[in-house]
Amino acid sequence: MRAVIEPLKKADKLSKKAGADPEHWYLSDYIVVAKELTLIQEKTATQARLVAGFRNLIHPGRAARTGQSCDRGTAYAALAAIEFVIEDVKKT
């Protein structure tokens, strides 16, 4: 795993928190590493990145600041990301 993480950190593709302990990673770090390890496809990574932004809408302050809300559409987008991950992982 370190062989994958270190080059990604040097390339500035991971957050500063992405270290040896994955419990402290951000969702974006998991997406980058899963894509690099070919656990997920590019379309899955793209959908998951979109959902990461929607996930923040459950915080009322964030929703008010951005003028966005979590609704049926964002829920379907999250479901699509989950379905993509399931299908990709089944293939590995």
Backbone bond lengths (Angstrom), bond angles and torsions (degrees), N, CA, C in turn:
res aa  C-N    CA-C-N  psi(-1)  N-CA   C-N-CA  omega(-1)  CA-C   N-CA-C  phi
1 M - - - 1.453 - - 1.532 110.50 -
2 R 1.316 116.90 -40.02 1.468 120.05 179.74 1.519 111.34 -60.17
3 A 1.340 116.05 -33.07 1.463 120.51 179.74 1.524 111.14 -62.84
4 V 1.313 117.16 -25.03 1.462 121.81 178.31 1.526 110.47 -90.80
5 I 1.314 117.07 -42.05 1.462 121.87 -173.87 1.528 112.59 -67.30
6 E 1.315 117.37 -46.42 1.469 120.28 -175.62 1.533 113.14 -59.02
7 P 1.340 119.77 -48.91 1.472 118.63 177.45 1.532 113.28 -62.14
8 L 1.334 116.71 -35.26 1.464 119.59 178.40 1.519 111.16 -67.18
9 K 1.323 117.06 -37.85 1.462 120.34 177.05 1.522 110.66 -66.41
10 K 1.328 116.88 -42.81 1.465 120.63 179.00 1.524 111.17 -63.60
11 A 1.320 116.55 -33.12 1.465 121.72 178.17 1.526 111.47 -81.76
12 D 1.326 116.90 1.76 1.470 123.16 178.57 1.526 112.74 62.84
13 K 1.335 115.93 34.18 1.462 120.60 179.03 1.525 112.29 -97.07
14 L 1.330 117.38 -8.31 1.460 122.24 179.59 1.520 109.44 -119.29
15 S 1.311 115.62 156.89 1.461 120.48 177.43 1.518 109.86 -71.92
16 K 1.295 116.05 166.12 1.469 121.59 177.57 1.530 111.17 -64.49
17 K 1.335 117.11 -25.45 1.468 121.56 -179.09 1.522 112.93 -75.88
18 A 1.317 117.48 -16.98 1.459 120.92 -176.60 1.525 109.60 -73.43
19 G 1.310 114.65 91.97 1.452 120.51 179.01 1.508 110.42 -121.46
20 A 1.305 115.18 -148.30 1.463 120.78 -176.81 1.529 112.78 -67.58
21 D 1.321 117.60 -29.35 1.458 121.12 -176.10 1.530 110.68 -100.88
22 P 1.334 117.94 103.08 1.465 120.66 -178.08 1.526 114.62 -62.42
23 E 1.322 118.68 -13.52 1.463 120.35 177.90 1.525 111.94 -64.03
24 H 1.309 117.59 -17.98 1.462 121.14 -177.95 1.526 112.87 -104.24
25 W 1.322 117.20 7.44 1.455 121.43 -179.68 1.522 111.10 -78.51
26 Y 1.329 115.12 160.84 1.457 122.59 170.88 1.534 108.19 -91.20
27 L 1.310 116.77 161.07 1.461 120.83 177.62 1.523 110.64 -56.09
28 S 1.314 117.12 -39.30 1.468 120.58 -179.73 1.529 111.68 -60.09
29 D 1.332 117.32 -34.22 1.469 120.78 178.04 1.531 110.90 -65.87
30 Y 1.325 116.01 -43.46 1.467 119.76 178.57 1.530 110.72 -60.94
31 I 1.318 116.32 -39.81 1.465 120.60 -179.09 1.525 110.38 -64.14
32 V 1.328 117.04 -46.82 1.468 121.38 -179.27 1.528 110.76 -61.57
33 V 1.326 116.77 -46.21 1.467 120.53 -177.82 1.530 110.72 -67.78
34 A 1.313 117.82 -42.20 1.471 120.53 178.81 1.524 110.94 -61.42
35 K 1.321 116.86 -39.66 1.467 120.78 177.65 1.520 109.98 -66.77
36 E 1.325 117.59 -44.06 1.472 121.57 -179.72 1.523 111.66 -62.77
37 L 1.324 116.86 -35.91 1.462 121.54 178.47 1.527 112.53 -82.04
38 T 1.318 116.43 2.50 1.470 125.35 -176.76 1.527 112.31 56.32
39 L 1.319 115.84 33.41 1.461 120.54 172.88 1.517 110.34 -79.62
40 I 1.342 115.74 -26.72 1.458 121.19 177.32 1.530 108.97 -131.48
41 Q 1.327 115.37 155.06 1.461 121.65 178.57 1.529 110.06 -85.34
42 E 1.320 115.74 169.72 1.469 120.89 -179.44 1.535 110.99 -61.08
43 K 1.351 117.80 -41.86 1.472 119.64 -179.47 1.528 110.60 -62.30
44 T 1.311 116.87 -34.32 1.462 121.31 178.34 1.519 109.93 -69.30
45 A 1.328 116.28 -44.28 1.465 120.29 178.70 1.531 110.50 -61.17
46 T 1.316 116.79 -41.43 1.468 121.23 179.17 1.527 110.59 -61.95
47 Q 1.315 116.53 -48.06 1.470 120.70 -179.76 1.525 110.60 -63.39
48 A 1.327 116.66 -40.70 1.466 120.34 -179.58 1.531 111.03 -66.04
49 R 1.333 117.46 -36.72 1.475 119.66 176.98 1.530 110.66 -64.87
50 L 1.324 116.55 -39.11 1.470 119.89 176.91 1.521 110.80 -62.22
51 V 1.313 116.26 -43.42 1.456 121.33 -178.54 1.526 111.22 -67.04
52 A 1.315 117.31 -33.18 1.468 120.04 178.84 1.522 110.09 -57.59
53 G 1.322 116.98 -37.73 1.464 120.35 176.72 1.519 112.16 -69.31
54 F 1.313 117.27 -39.27 1.461 121.08 178.35 1.520 111.43 -66.12
55 R 1.321 115.95 -35.90 1.464 120.81 -178.39 1.529 110.68 -56.04
56 N 1.312 116.33 -34.68 1.457 119.74 -179.16 1.524 112.98 -69.80
57 L 1.322 117.63 -13.54 1.463 120.39 -178.41 1.524 112.89 -73.69
58 I 1.316 117.99 -8.05 1.460 118.71 176.84 1.521 110.57 -74.54
59 H 1.322 116.95 -11.61 1.463 120.82 176.29 1.527 107.65 -87.62
60 P 1.323 118.59 116.85 1.467 121.19 -174.99 1.525 113.42 -55.81
61 G 1.323 117.89 -39.06 1.464 120.72 -179.82 1.514 111.41 -63.21
62 R 1.302 116.90 -42.50 1.467 121.63 179.68 1.525 110.09 -65.28
63 A 1.311 116.65 -44.41 1.465 120.54 179.36 1.531 110.48 -60.49
64 A 1.326 117.06 -41.14 1.463 120.95 179.75 1.531 111.06 -66.99
65 R 1.324 116.75 -41.46 1.472 120.44 -178.75 1.519 112.07 -66.92
66 T 1.323 117.42 -38.77 1.460 120.58 -176.28 1.523 113.08 -89.17
67 G 1.333 116.59 -16.20 1.457 119.84 -177.42 1.521 112.58 75.17
68 Q 1.316 116.72 13.28 1.450 121.29 178.86 1.519 109.71 -105.00
69 S 1.301 115.25 162.60 1.457 118.40 175.92 1.518 109.54 -139.13
70 C 1.308 114.47 158.89 1.456 120.55 175.96 1.527 106.54 -86.87
71 D 1.311 116.41 121.09 1.453 120.22 -176.47 1.532 109.93 -138.14
72 R 1.298 116.27 -168.12 1.460 120.52 -178.49 1.528 111.57 -60.21
73 G 1.320 117.03 -38.02 1.467 120.57 179.74 1.515 112.32 -63.44
74 T 1.323 116.91 -44.23 1.464 118.98 179.34 1.528 110.26 -68.94
75 A 1.319 117.01 -32.86 1.471 120.04 176.50 1.526 110.40 -65.14
76 Y 1.336 117.37 -41.33 1.464 120.34 177.40 1.536 111.13 -65.20
77 A 1.329 116.26 -37.36 1.466 119.49 177.72 1.526 110.18 -63.07
78 A 1.323 116.79 -41.26 1.464 120.64 177.81 1.522 110.67 -64.59
79 L 1.318 116.17 -41.95 1.462 120.55 178.84 1.529 110.86 -62.98
80 A 1.321 116.52 -39.24 1.464 120.17 178.02 1.526 110.36 -62.42
81 A 1.311 117.42 -43.03 1.464 120.61 178.59 1.523 110.83 -61.17
82 I 1.311 116.27 -42.76 1.469 120.12 179.59 1.522 110.46 -63.77
83 E 1.319 117.11 -43.28 1.465 120.76 178.86 1.525 110.99 -62.08
84 F 1.342 117.45 -41.80 1.464 121.08 177.72 1.522 110.80 -61.02
85 V 1.329 116.77 -44.33 1.474 120.42 -179.71 1.526 109.78 -62.30
86 I 1.316 117.22 -45.84 1.469 120.75 179.90 1.529 110.63 -57.80
87 E 1.324 117.08 -47.06 1.461 120.82 -178.98 1.532 111.45 -64.01
88 D 1.330 116.80 -41.65 1.467 119.79 179.46 1.527 111.67 -65.55
89 V 1.313 116.53 -42.80 1.461 120.28 -178.19 1.519 110.73 -67.92
90 K 1.331 117.48 -35.33 1.464 120.21 177.17 1.522 111.44 -61.03
91 K 1.328 116.69 -29.72 1.470 120.99 -178.45 1.524 112.46 -77.38
92 T 1.334 117.70 -20.73 1.476 119.51 -176.38 1.500 112.65 -89.11
